[in-house]
Amino acid sequence: MEAVDTTKYKKKALVITGLGTFLGTLDSSIVNVSLPSISRDLNTTVDMVGWVVLAYAITIITLLMLFGSLSAKKGFQFSYRYGFSIFLFGSLLCGLSFEIYMLIASRAIQGIGAAMMMSVGPALVTQSFPVQERGRGLSVIAMVVSTGLLLGPPLGGFIIGLIGWRWIFFVNIPVCIAGVYFTNKFISDFPILDPKKRIPIPGATFLALALLTMMISLMIFSKNIITMPILIAFLAASGIFLIFFLYFESSPKTQLIGLRIFNNRVFSFSAGAMLLVFISLASVTVLIPFFLEKIRGLEPQEVGLYLMIIPICILFVAPLSGYLADKIQARIVTTIGVIIMAIGLYLTRELHADSNAFDIIRVLVLIGIGMGLFSTPNTSSIMGSVEREQLGTASGINATIRTLGIAFGVSIAISIFEYFRNAGLSRGMGASEAFMFGYHTVYEYIIYIVLGAILISWLRGKDKDPVKESFGING
């Protein structure tokens, strides 16, 4: 790599990375709007349709670090070529799904492709841009992330209202075709970083099993169909798989992540705060569409417009939070952000069937402002607290923890919601009343997670000199 001038690829790399990033962020934001329609069309429950989100997230979590290693061995072009191709195949199967289990499996296939692309995006930009221009390149990717998040909800609502939910998956196909074409045209000869790199398959396998058994235990608990010993057995299996993962992590030859990085207090506390914040955020994004459609009676197009509010607020507030973090300690800005988010989540539990538009917008604006204040400085804390040779690992862990938070948030929220909704129905409540009973109970629990995030965010300690060019990329 040192003998090759890779800066000649910078504009080409930006096109490919931008396409992959746009595809991933658009798909993650567009699907939430479709969940009520999918539930209704495939005649399934809220907890089952939650696996449409979970299957995608869990697949990405378990494969992200693995594919990061694979891209170093096989090349960025390998990851993008097959990433776009697999994502295309998964999208086609999602759109053709005739029952919920096929859709869940198809989303897992999509997740494989997304993980391949997500694992290499920042690294490809970093390798392609000279140091003095790297921040500019990464900032373009940050803008693409915001664009994908902003377009997803209204575009999803419009597509669903016009031609049905299946087309939110079919729209990915031309983008994937373009991605494969530009990968072959622009970076087919990009130098391979480390052809002899070991691929840590054992660690990735046991991490996947640990997460999967934990998620399954949460979801089947919500159905109230298993005994406590069976539930404990699932959780014990998850713990055993986690121990095996930690065993493989203890050896440099087999480690997937390299847990030594967590000895850094600023890094570990910032990562912990991010995990709790994204758990809380996911609990809103997965249940709000059902509340707006089932209880408020809104159309998918209107739901999409409401779901735009959070990313719009993040888009406007994130640059300000980066500026403030430059002037004062990042932990002050992030902690204020989580406090504002906590207020929004508290007000979320106050929403009811008669809540007007202002009540709903107020909640989403507070959560969006809180996320905007938190995200950029927290990413700066994570990336600025590690040594330069750890930047790649820190970037991968940052993306993994963010996705892990979304997966846990969805599973926790749906588990609590379904458990208490069913309890309400068994007490003789009507469907709407039972729905709101489960909905309100979710946020009575989630508020404690946010309070934990406030505490951890404040206790992270003072930052080192941050890596300026990382601002706003991986919030």
Buried (B, 14 or more C-beta within 10 A) or exposed (E): EEEEEBBEBBEBBBBBBBBBBBBBBBBBBBBBBBBBBBBEBBEBBBBBBBBBBBBBBBBBBBBBBBBBBBBBBBBBBBBBBBBBBBBBBBBBBBBEBEEBEBBBBBBBBBBBBBBBBBBBBBBBBBBBBEEEBBBEBBBBBBBBBBBBBBBBBBBBBBBBBEEBBBBBBBBBBEBBEBBBEBBEEBBEEBBBBEEEBEBBBBBBBBBBBBBBBBBBBBBBBBBEEEEEEEBEBBBEBBEBBBEBBBEBBEEEEBBBBBBEBBEBEBBBBBBBBBBBBBBBBBBBBBBBBBBBBBBBEBEBBBBBBBBBBBBBBBBEBBBBBBEBBBEEBBBBBBBBBBBBBBBBBBBBBEBBEEBEEEBBEBBBBBBBBBBBBBBBBBBBBBBBBBEEEBBBBBBBBBBBBBBBBBBBBBBBBBBBBBBBBBBBBEEEBEEEBBBBBBBBBBBEBBBEBBBBBBBBBBEBBEBBEBBEBBBBBBB
